Amino acid sequence: MIYGRSLFHIVASLIIFHLSGATKKGTEKQTTSETQKSVQCGTWTKHAEGGIFTSPNYPSKYPPDRECIYIIEAAPRQCIELYFDEKYSIEPSWECKFDHIEVRDGPFGFSPIIGRFCGQQNPPVIKSSGRFLWIKFFADGELESMGFSARYNFTPDLPTFLGLRDAEFQ
């Protein structure tokens, strides 16, 4: 199993490395004309105390033509709670076909989907069923907006015992 776990981390790291644009020939770090800072896009994180991540340039408009993958990893026997800040704005569209945030319950782009979000209404609190969340932020070539800031923390994964997951014990 150690081989499978390390292989998983290597493959996932290569995917993130590729999606961040680091493997494209002739590309340099993208910068904004306003701040001249590097645009951070996507990360794999497993900080024990939780953390925050944002769309590129937040709270200024995010750049067009971006796809950022964020993978959050909790310690074994923990789950993830994800909260989006109220200052939230992703280009609205029917079924969020254009700019959107997609959240999946697991470490992969093919893990079960929790939801796809866009518009002005921030998403509800999202809770993973296991120790990973996969989040994709996608921006097409038109109509940029403010984007998002998301905060996450970890909670114990209470084992289901005879269907008593939410039972109170006295």
Secondary structure, 3 states (H helix, E strand, C coil): CHHHHHHHHHHHHHHHHHHCCCCCCCCCCCECCCCCCECCCCEEECCCCCEEEECCCCCCCCCCCEEEEEEEECCCCEEEEEEECCCCEECCCHHHCCCEEEEECCCCCCCCEEEEECECCCCCCEECCCCEEEEEEEECCCCCCCECEEEEEEEECCCCCCCCCCCCCC
